[in-house]
Amino acid sequence: MKRSDPQVALRMQLKELAAARVRYGYRRKHILLRR
């Protein structure tokens, strides 16, 4: 169960980024997540 927790958190972050930066492509979102 612990392995899925970080993935869920990442998906939540992606959804927030997508809502905030709709015009960005998924590659740019990925770069933003890595920072």
Gaussian input, Z-matrix of N, CA and C with variables (Angstrom, degrees):
# hf/3-21g

backbone

0 1
 N
 C     1     B1
 C     2     B2     1     A1
 N     3     B3     2     A2     1     D1
 C     4     B4     3     A3     2     D2
 C     5     B5     4     A4     3     D3
 N     6     B6     5     A5     4     D4
 C     7     B7     6     A6     5     D5
 C     8     B8     7     A7     6     D6
 N     9     B9     8     A8     7     D7
 C    10    B10     9     A9     8     D8
 C    11    B11    10    A10     9     D9
 N    12    B12    11    A11    10    D10
 C    13    B13    12    A12    11    D11
 C    14    B14    13    A13    12    D12
 N    15    B15    14    A14    13    D13
 C    16    B16    15    A15    14    D14
 C    17    B17    16    A16    15    D15
 N    18    B18    17    A17    16    D16
 C    19    B19    18    A18    17    D17
 C    20    B20    19    A19    18    D18
 N    21    B21    20    A20    19    D19
 C    22    B22    21    A21    20    D20
 C    23    B23    22    A22    21    D21
 N    24    B24    23    A23    22    D22
 C    25    B25    24    A24    23    D23
 C    26    B26    25    A25    24    D24
 N    27    B27    26    A26    25    D25
 C    28    B28    27    A27    26    D26
 C    29    B29    28    A28    27    D27
 N    30    B30    29    A29    28    D28
 C    31    B31    30    A30    29    D29
 C    32    B32    31    A31    30    D30
 N    33    B33    32    A32    31    D31
 C    34    B34    33    A33    32    D32
 C    35    B35    34    A34    33    D33
 N    36    B36    35    A35    34    D34
 C    37    B37    36    A36    35    D35
 C    38    B38    37    A37    36    D36
 N    39    B39    38    A38    37    D37
 C    40    B40    39    A39    38    D38
 C    41    B41    40    A40    39    D39
 N    42    B42    41    A41    40    D40
 C    43    B43    42    A42    41    D41
 C    44    B44    43    A43    42    D42
 N    45    B45    44    A44    43    D43
 C    46    B46    45    A45    44    D44
 C    47    B47    46    A46    45    D45
 N    48    B48    47    A47    46    D46
 C    49    B49    48    A48    47    D47
 C    50    B50    49    A49    48    D48
 N    51    B51    50    A50    49    D49
 C    52    B52    51    A51    50    D50
 C    53    B53    52    A52    51    D51
 N    54    B54    53    A53    52    D52
 C    55    B55    54    A54    53    D53
 C    56    B56    55    A55    54    D54
 N    57    B57    56    A56    55    D55
 C    58    B58    57    A57    56    D56
 C    59    B59    58    A58    57    D57
 N    60    B60    59    A59    58    D58
 C    61    B61    60    A60    59    D59
 C    62    B62    61    A61    60    D60
 N    63    B63    62    A62    61    D61
 C    64    B64    63    A63    62    D62
 C    65    B65    64    A64    63    D63
 N    66    B66    65    A65    64    D64
 C    67    B67    66    A66    65    D65
 C    68    B68    67    A67    66    D66
 N    69    B69    68    A68    67    D67
 C    70    B70    69    A69    68    D68
 C    71    B71    70    A70    69    D69
 N    72    B72    71    A71    70    D70
 C    73    B73    72    A72    71    D71
 C    74    B74    73    A73    72    D72
 N    75    B75    74    A74    73    D73
 C    76    B76    75    A75    74    D74
 C    77    B77    76    A76    75    D75
 N    78    B78    77    A77    76    D76
 C    79    B79    78    A78    77    D77
 C    80    B80    79    A79    78    D78
 N    81    B81    80    A80    79    D79
 C    82    B82    81    A81    80    D80
 C    83    B83    82    A82    81    D81
 N    84    B84    83    A83    82    D82
 C    85    B85    84    A84    83    D83
 C    86    B86    85    A85    84    D84
 N    87    B87    86    A86    85    D85
 C    88    B88    87    A87    86    D86
 C    89    B89    88    A88    87    D87
 N    90    B90    89    A89    88    D88
 C    91    B91    90    A90    89    D89
 C    92    B92    91    A91    90    D90
 N    93    B93    92    A92    91    D91
 C    94    B94    93    A93    92    D92
 C    95    B95    94    A94    93    D93
 N    96    B96    95    A95    94    D94
 C    97    B97    96    A96    95    D95
 C    98    B98    97    A97    96    D96
 N    99    B99    98    A98    97    D97
 C   100   B100    99    A99    98    D98
 C   101   B101   100   A100    99    D99
 N   102   B102   101   A101   100   D100
 C   103   B103   102   A102   101   D101
 C   104   B104   103   A103   102   D102

   B1=1.4661
   B2=1.5334
   B3=1.3254
   B4=1.4644
   B5=1.5275
   B6=1.3120
   B7=1.4693
   B8=1.5228
   B9=1.3101
   B10=1.4642
   B11=1.5288
   B12=1.3260
   B13=1.4692
   B14=1.5350
   B15=1.3364
   B16=1.4752
   B17=1.5220
   B18=1.3194
   B19=1.4667
   B20=1.5227
   B21=1.3131
   B22=1.4658
   B23=1.5180
   B24=1.3318
   B25=1.4629
   B26=1.5262
   B27=1.3288
   B28=1.4704
   B29=1.5220
   B30=1.3211
   B31=1.4673
   B32=1.5214
   B33=1.3352
   B34=1.4624
   B35=1.5245
   B36=1.3375
   B37=1.4687
   B38=1.5228
   B39=1.3211
   B40=1.4651
   B41=1.5224
   B42=1.3207
   B43=1.4608
   B44=1.5206
   B45=1.3360
   B46=1.4639
   B47=1.5229
   B48=1.3327
   B49=1.4630
   B50=1.5216
   B51=1.3188
   B52=1.4601
   B53=1.5280
   B54=1.3257
   B55=1.4613
   B56=1.5288
   B57=1.3364
   B58=1.4600
   B59=1.5266
   B60=1.3182
   B61=1.4722
   B62=1.5249
   B63=1.3149
   B64=1.4625
   B65=1.5238
   B66=1.3240
   B67=1.4687
   B68=1.5208
   B69=1.3226
   B70=1.4605
   B71=1.5279
   B72=1.3176
   B73=1.4569
   B74=1.5181
   B75=1.3246
   B76=1.4634
   B77=1.5214
   B78=1.3294
   B79=1.4701
   B80=1.5210
   B81=1.3249
   B82=1.4622
   B83=1.5276
   B84=1.3307
   B85=1.4632
   B86=1.5185
   B87=1.3233
   B88=1.4633
   B89=1.5275
   B90=1.3256
   B91=1.4665
   B92=1.5293
   B93=1.3245
   B94=1.4653
   B95=1.5232
   B96=1.3271
   B97=1.4704
   B98=1.5235
   B99=1.3325
   B100=1.4660
   B101=1.5259
   B102=1.3407
   B103=1.4666
   B104=1.5118
   A1=110.74
   A2=116.49
   A3=119.34
   A4=111.81
   A5=116.89
   A6=119.63
   A7=111.68
   A8=117.21
   A9=120.55
   A10=112.00
   A11=117.36
   A12=120.11
   A13=113.11
   A14=119.25
   A15=118.97
   A16=112.49
   A17=116.89
   A18=120.23
   A19=110.59
   A20=115.97
   A21=120.07
   A22=109.66
   A23=116.53
   A24=121.02
   A25=110.13
   A26=116.57
   A27=120.60
   A28=110.64
   A29=116.34
   A30=119.40
   A31=110.63
   A32=116.67
   A33=120.43
   A34=109.50
   A35=116.51
   A36=120.93
   A37=110.35
   A38=116.46
   A39=120.18
   A40=110.64
   A41=116.78
   A42=120.13
   A43=110.25
   A44=116.41
   A45=120.08
   A46=110.40
   A47=116.60
   A48=120.89
   A49=110.33
   A50=116.42
   A51=120.70
   A52=110.05
   A53=116.16
   A54=120.18
   A55=110.47
   A56=116.13
   A57=120.43
   A58=111.56
   A59=116.06
   A60=120.11
   A61=110.16
   A62=115.41
   A63=121.14
   A64=111.91
   A65=117.08
   A66=120.09
   A67=112.60
   A68=117.44
   A69=120.02
   A70=110.70
   A71=115.53
   A72=120.70
   A73=109.88
   A74=116.94
   A75=120.19
   A76=111.28
   A77=117.57
   A78=119.60
   A79=110.72
   A80=115.92
   A81=119.34
   A82=110.28
   A83=116.77
   A84=120.79
   A85=110.08
   A86=115.69
   A87=120.73
   A88=110.03
   A89=116.37
   A90=121.17
   A91=109.86
   A92=116.47
   A93=120.00
   A94=110.84
   A95=117.05
   A96=120.67
   A97=111.34
   A98=116.39
   A99=119.62
   A100=112.67
   A101=117.70
   A102=120.18
   A103=111.33
   D1=-33.62
   D2=-177.13
   D3=-66.32
   D4=-27.72
   D5=-179.65
   D6=-67.00
   D7=-33.39
   D8=-177.11
   D9=-77.71
   D10=-23.18
   D11=-177.49
   D12=-58.00
   D13=-50.86
   D14=178.51
   D15=-59.29
   D16=-36.31
   D17=179.74
   D18=-65.52
   D19=-41.36
   D20=178.71
   D21=-62.76
   D22=-42.40
   D23=179.39
   D24=-62.39
   D25=-41.26
   D26=179.17
   D27=-63.53
   D28=-41.11
   D29=179.77
   D30=-65.36
   D31=-36.68
   D32=177.26
   D33=-63.69
   D34=-43.57
   D35=178.83
   D36=-62.65
   D37=-41.99
   D38=179.96
   D39=-62.39
   D40=-41.13
   D41=179.68
   D42=-63.99
   D43=-40.36
   D44=178.93
   D45=-65.56
   D46=-42.64
   D47=178.81
   D48=-64.13
   D49=-41.38
   D50=-179.17
   D51=-62.74
   D52=-39.23
   D53=-179.87
   D54=-69.04
   D55=-37.68
   D56=-177.13
   D57=-80.19
   D58=-32.87
   D59=-175.27
   D60=-128.52
   D61=68.47
   D62=-175.12
   D63=-61.18
   D64=-33.71
   D65=-173.64
   D66=-76.70
   D67=-17.64
   D68=-178.07
   D69=-73.07
   D70=147.31
   D71=174.17
   D72=-80.81
   D73=167.74
   D74=-176.94
   D75=-65.18
   D76=-29.53
   D77=179.60
   D78=-66.03
   D79=-40.56
   D80=179.95
   D81=-68.00
   D82=-37.00
   D83=176.74
   D84=-62.36
   D85=-39.95
   D86=179.57
   D87=-61.82
   D88=-41.47
   D89=178.57
   D90=-64.53
   D91=-41.28
   D92=179.56
   D93=-64.00
   D94=-37.09
   D95=179.79
   D96=-65.98
   D97=-33.44
   D98=-177.04
   D99=-70.95
   D100=-21.02
   D101=-177.73
   D102=-69.30

